[in-house]
Amino acid sequence: MVEMVIDENNIGYIPSLGTSFQLNETAKEIILMLKQGKSKDEIVEELAKKYNKDWREVFIDVTDFMEKLKIYGVIQ
């Protein structure tokens, strides 16, 4: 589960780490979908449809972002 609070300025804060991140709109969407329990595949499908992008391109971007979230300890 993602333990991040996102404020109205798209600043994500992780209380247990005392760390905050500036999020763009897509990053915020991904975090919110993760908080809803959606899988990576569900996130990719939803974003590809929403932004009318090839799912392979979206898959690469979402995978890269999720790897960064793992590095920063946001997700496991």
Beta strands, then each sheet from edge to edge (+ up, - down):
strand 1: 5-6
strand 2: 11-14
strand 3: 19-22
sheet 1: 1+ 2- 3+
end
